[in-house]
Amino acid sequence: MQTWKVGILLFDEVEVLDFAGPFEVFAVTAFNRMQPDHHEPFQVTTISQTGQLITARNGLKVTPDYSLDTAPQYDLLVIPGGKGVRQELHNPILIEWIRNQYESVQWMTSVCTGALLLAKAGLLNGLQATTHWGSIEWLRTDYPEVHVVENVKYVDEDRIVTSAGISAGIHMALHMVSRLLGREVARDTARQMEYDIELPC
């Protein structure tokens, strides 16, 4: 069975559930969960610019697996949001890395204000996208080439999937599980997490 490498970007003042929600979804997804030959289709690791410990929102400290320079080639990349996005929008090294990653990953996703980092990298021009409800006007005003969508949990534009704020990242990740592995696997993952969600047909 196929295995996909999932990378989750971290930076100081990243919103905790923005990255932890998708991490949990992808990490607990499994085929034949209760059988000895069960298969875990996603290998999930984290990245920060330097690979050194970061301090997320409200003081949570996390040590990433990789730096930008040592990270492997990913199939799916998650760009979370949070207060730290305001600083990272002025970080040309990170923005260029995100732009370059789009050339090699199969899917680029964002949670909350992570969409602004994708927009800054020019990846959302001409596409529909969403973000946290409190940052909708920020995305619309600063990036007029993005078609901003409100009142949705996520927007799927094939290779790029953006999601609304914080817990919406769980919806986005379950949607990706459903897309890649089918609704039954996604439902099993949600049940394992005891997370109530209606998956589209």
C-alpha positions, 0 to 999 in steps of 0.5 A, spaced: 500 500 500 502 507 498 505 511 503 505 519 503 510 523 507 506 529 510 510 535 513 507 540 517 511 547 518 512 550 525 514 557 527 514 561 533 507 563 535 504 558 531 497 556 533 497 549 537 491 546 534 492 549 527 498 544 526 496 539 532 489 537 529 492 535 522 498 532 525 493 527 529 488 526 523 494 523 519 498 520 524 492 516 526 489 514 520 490 506 518 487 501 514 485 494 518 486 498 524 485 492 529 489 487 525 496 485 525 497 487 518 494 494 519 498 499 515 499 507 516 499 510 510 501 517 512 508 518 515 508 525 519 514 529 521 515 537 522 519 542 520 522 549 522 526 554 519 532 552 523 530 545 526 531 548 533 525 548 538 520 553 537 515 556 542 507 555 539 502 559 542 501 560 549 508 557 551 507 550 548 515 548 546 516 543 540 522 540 537 521 539 530 524 533 526 527 537 521 530 544 518 528 547 512 535 545 509 534 537 512 527 536 510 525 530 506 521 531 499 514 531 502 508 529 498 503 533 502 505 539 506 501 543 511 502 550 513 498 552 519 497 559 522 497 563 528 500 570 531 506 568 528 504 569 521 505 576 522 512 575 522 513 570 517 510 574 512 516 578 512 521 572 512 523 571 505 527 565 506 521 561 509 516 564 503 521 562 498 521 555 501 514 555 501 514 557 493 519 552 492 516 546 495 510 547 491 514 545 485 515 538 488 509 536 493 503 533 490 498 537 495 499 544 499 494 545 504 493 551 509 490 552 516 487 558 518 492 564 517 497 559 514 493 561 507 496 568 508 503 565 507 501 561 501 498 568 498 504 571 500 508 566 496 503 567 490 500 560 490 493 563 491 493 568 485 487 566 481 484 561 486 479 560 491 481 560 498 479 561 505 482 563 512 480 564 519 473 568 519 477 574 523 482 574 517 478 574 511 478 581 510 486 581 511 486 576 506 482 579 501 485 586 502 492 584 501 491 579 496 486 582 491 488 576 486 485 571 491 478 569 490 476 569 498 470 564 500 467 565 507 463 561 511 466 554 509 471 549 513 475 548 507 476 550 499 479 544 495 482 547 489 486 540 487 493 541 489 492 547 494 487 546 499 486 552 504 481 551 511 478 556 515 480 557 523 484 552 528 479 546 528 477 547 521 484 544 520 481 537 522 476 538 517 481 539 512 485 533 514 479 528 514 477 531 507 484 529 504 484 522 508 477 521 504 480 524 498 486 519 498 483 513 501 476 514 501 470 516 506 470 509 510 477 510 512 476 517 513 470 515 517 474 510 521 479 516 523 474 521 525 471 515 530 478 513 532 479 521 534 471 521 537 470 527 532 463 528 529 464 530 522 459 529 516 463 527 510 461 529 503 459 524 498 
